[in-house]
Amino acid sequence: MTYIVNESCIRCKYMDCVEVCPVSCFYEGDNMLVINPEECIDCGVCEPECPIDAIQADTVEGAEPWVEFNQKYSQIWPRITFKGTPPEDADKWKDVPNKLEQFVEMPGKGS
C-alpha cells in the first residue's frame, strides 16, 4: 500500500501534509501536490493532516488512476520539503467537485 493525492487538492494545496512526511515524498505542481508512490513508506502520517481529505490509500476504490497520476507528476514536478503558503482562494475551492477536468489532464487522456 502507498498513499496518493487526489483531486480534492486541486487549487487548495494547504500543504499541512508536507511538514509531517518523514521521507519528503511530496511534489508540487501549479495547482496541486502529488506523492511519489515509490518513495512513500506507507506510514500514513500525512493522511489525517489534510484538512480536505485529499490524501488516500491506493487501495481505496477508484484510486488506480490517481496512482498513475501521482507517479507521472512526481517525476516532473519539483520536490517540496516544507509547507508553503496555500493559494489565497484555497478555501473557495475546497468544496468544488470535479476540479480535475478544469485544471489537470489525467495520464492516458491526451497528456
N, C-alpha and C positions, 0 to 999 in steps of 0.2 A: 504494500500500500504506500501511496505517496499523497501529498496534498497538492491541490491546484487552485488557481484563482479563476473565478467565473465572471460572467457578465455583470454582476452587481457592482464590481469595482469600477466599471467604465464611468468616467467623469467624476468619480468620487476620490479615489486614491487617498484615503485617510492615513495610510502608512503606519498605523499602530503595530501591525504585524512585523514590520521590518525591524523594529527595535528589539523584539524578543527572539528573533531567529538566531539560533546558535551557530549556524553554518553559512549564513549570508547567501541564501539561495533565491533571493528576490531580484527581479529585473524590472526596470521602469521604462514604459513607453509614454507617448504623449498623453494618452487617455486612461491608462490603467497599468497595473502591475501584473507580473506573472511569476510563477515559481518554476525553477528548473527541476523537473521531476527526477532527474538523475542525481542531483545534489541533495535533494530533500532527504532527511534522515527519519522522516515519519514520526517526529517527536510530538507533533500536534500542538505545540505551544502557541502557534500563530492563529489557529482557528478561533479560539474564544476572544482573541484580541480585536478581531474585525467587527466593528460596530454595525456592519450591514450584511453580515453572513456571506461575504464574497469568497471565503475560503472553505473548501470542502474536500473530503477524501475522494480519491479517484475511484473508489468502489461505489459511490452513490450513483443511482440510476441516472443516466443522461450525462455523466461526466466524461465519457470517452472522447468526444470532440474537444473538450477542454484540455485533456491531457496532451493531445496533439498540438493544440493552440499554444499551451504553456511551453511545451518542448520547442516548438518552432521559434517563438519570440524570445525565449530566454537565450537563444543562440545569436540573436540580432541586437536586442536592446542592451543597454549598459546595466551592470550590476548596481544595486542600491544597497548601501550598508547602514544608512541612518535615516531616521524619519525626517522627511521634508515637510513643507507646508502644502496641505491639500489645496486644490483649486478653490477660489473664492466662492464659486457657485456649487460646491460639492453637496451641500445639504439640499439644494434644489433638485439634484439628480439622483439622490439615494433611493427614492421610491419609484423611479420611472422604469416601466417594464420595456423589454425588447430594445435595449440600448445597442446591442451588438450590431444590428444592421445599419444603424445610424453612424457608427464611428469606426468599426473594425471589420475586416474581412476574415472569415474563418479559413483555415487551410483547406485546400481542395475546392474552394469556391471562387476561383479566379485570382487567388493571391499567389 
